[in-house]
């Protein structure tokens, strides 16, 4: 899969400090420039300071059930060149449909292997569109269910 060049900028908006730390460290080790935020407000502050190729957003940010959706909608309207990935432990067809309707490029289930998140970010930044709408029998699979062993 394609790799992002030096200077690739990613924004991680995740309220769980350990997940935010892990994503920052992983992407920084890839040579990417990483900014992190713990809330919608912090995410918007980061976006206002400089452009990002990709924003990786948690669906539920603290007490805000749909914080990731709200932020993704703002990104789609105000920063249309920034691709968005929504991470959720609460994946459903309804979540996927709502996210895609407001411009989210990908919805991935937690936990998603880091290598898969990286490949998705690279693909989106390269302009390759996301997957098609799920069928009525579709459910978002975890990394283990997809048979990935995390490399």
C-alpha positions as CSV (number, residue, x, y, z in Angstrom):
1,X,0.0,0.0,0.0
2,X,1.1,3.6,-0.6
3,X,2.9,5.4,2.1
4,X,2.5,9.0,3.1
5,X,5.5,11.3,2.3
6,X,7.3,13.4,4.9
7,X,5.2,16.4,5.7
8,X,2.0,14.3,5.9
9,X,-0.2,15.9,8.5
10,X,-2.8,14.0,10.5
11,X,-5.1,15.3,13.3
12,X,-6.2,12.8,15.9
13,X,-9.3,13.7,18.0
14,X,-9.7,11.2,20.7
15,X,-10.8,11.7,24.3
16,X,-9.0,8.6,25.7
17,X,-5.5,9.7,26.5
18,X,-3.9,6.2,26.0
19,X,-5.4,5.8,22.6
20,X,-4.5,9.4,21.6
21,X,-0.9,8.7,22.8
22,X,-0.6,5.4,20.9
23,X,-1.9,7.0,17.7
24,X,0.4,10.0,18.0
25,X,3.5,7.8,18.7
26,X,2.7,5.4,15.8
27,X,2.1,8.0,13.2
28,X,5.1,10.1,14.4
29,X,7.2,7.0,14.0
30,X,6.0,6.9,10.3
31,X,7.5,10.4,9.9
32,X,4.1,12.1,9.9
33,X,3.3,15.4,11.6
34,X,0.7,14.6,14.2
35,X,-1.5,17.0,16.2
36,X,-3.8,15.7,18.9
37,X,-7.0,17.0,20.5
38,X,-9.3,15.6,23.2
39,X,-12.5,17.4,22.3
40,X,-14.5,19.0,19.4
41,X,-13.3,22.4,20.6
42,X,-9.7,21.4,20.7
43,X,-10.0,19.8,17.3
44,X,-11.4,22.9,15.8
45,X,-8.6,24.9,17.3
46,X,-6.0,22.6,15.7
47,X,-7.8,22.8,12.3
48,X,-7.8,26.6,12.5
49,X,-4.1,26.7,12.9
50,X,-2.9,24.7,9.9
51,X,-4.3,22.3,7.2
52,X,-4.4,18.5,7.7
53,X,-4.4,15.8,5.1
54,X,-6.5,13.5,7.3
55,X,-8.5,13.8,10.5
56,X,-9.0,10.7,12.6
57,X,-12.0,11.2,14.9
58,X,-13.5,9.2,17.7
59,X,-17.3,9.0,17.4
60,X,-17.9,9.6,21.1
61,X,-15.9,12.3,22.7
62,X,-16.4,12.3,26.4
63,X,-20.0,13.0,27.3
64,X,-20.7,14.0,23.7
65,X,-22.3,10.9,22.0
66,X,-22.0,12.4,18.5
67,X,-18.9,14.7,18.9
68,X,-17.0,12.9,16.1
69,X,-20.0,13.3,13.7
70,X,-20.4,17.0,14.7
71,X,-16.7,17.6,14.1
72,X,-16.7,15.7,10.8
73,X,-19.6,17.8,9.6
74,X,-17.6,21.0,10.4
75,X,-14.5,19.6,8.7
76,X,-16.5,18.8,5.5
77,X,-18.0,22.3,5.4
78,X,-15.0,24.4,6.4
79,X,-12.0,22.2,5.5
80,X,-13.2,20.1,2.5
81,X,-9.7,19.0,1.5
82,X,-9.2,17.2,4.8
83,X,-10.2,13.6,4.6
84,X,-12.0,12.1,7.6
85,X,-11.9,8.7,9.3
86,X,-14.4,8.0,12.1
87,X,-13.5,5.5,14.7
88,X,-16.2,3.9,16.8
89,X,-16.7,1.0,19.2
90,X,-20.4,1.5,18.6
91,X,-20.5,0.7,14.9
92,X,-23.8,0.1,13.1
93,X,-25.3,0.5,9.7
94,X,-27.1,3.6,11.1
95,X,-23.8,5.2,12.3
96,X,-22.2,4.4,8.9
97,X,-25.1,5.9,7.0
98,X,-25.2,9.1,9.1
99,X,-21.4,9.5,8.9
100,X,-21.3,9.1,5.1
101,X,-24.3,11.5,4.7
102,X,-22.3,14.4,6.2
103,X,-19.1,13.6,4.3
104,X,-17.1,11.1,6.4
105,X,-14.8,9.2,4.1
106,X,-14.4,6.0,6.2
107,X,-15.9,4.5,9.4
108,X,-13.7,2.0,11.1
109,X,-14.5,-0.1,14.1
110,X,-12.4,0.0,17.3
111,X,-10.1,-1.7,17.6
112,X,-8.6,-1.2,14.2
113,X,-5.0,-2.4,13.7
114,X,-2.7,0.6,13.4
115,X,-1.3,-0.6,10.1
116,X,-4.9,-0.7,8.7
117,X,-5.6,2.8,10.0
118,X,-2.3,4.0,8.3
119,X,-3.3,2.4,5.0
120,X,-6.7,3.9,5.1
121,X,-5.3,7.4,5.8
122,X,-2.7,7.0,3.0
123,X,-5.5,5.8,0.6
124,X,-7.7,8.7,1.4
125,X,-5.0,11.3,1.2
126,X,-4.1,9.9,-2.3
127,X,-7.7,10.6,-3.4
128,X,-8.9,7.0,-3.5
129,X,-12.5,6.9,-2.3
130,X,-13.8,4.8,0.6
131,X,-16.0,1.7,0.4
132,X,-19.5,1.4,-0.8
133,X,-22.6,1.5,1.4
134,X,-23.1,-1.6,3.6
135,X,-25.8,-4.1,2.7
136,X,-28.6,-4.7,5.1
137,X,-26.6,-7.6,6.5
138,X,-23.5,-5.6,6.9
139,X,-21.9,-5.1,10.2
140,X,-18.5,-3.4,10.9
141,X,-16.0,-6.1,11.8
142,X,-13.2,-5.9,14.4
143,X,-9.6,-6.5,13.3
144,X,-9.8,-10.0,14.9
145,X,-12.9,-10.9,12.9
146,X,-11.2,-9.7,9.7
147,X,-8.5,-12.1,10.4
148,X,-5.7,-9.5,10.8
149,X,-2.9,-10.2,13.2
150,X,-1.8,-6.6,13.6
151,X,1.2,-6.4,11.3
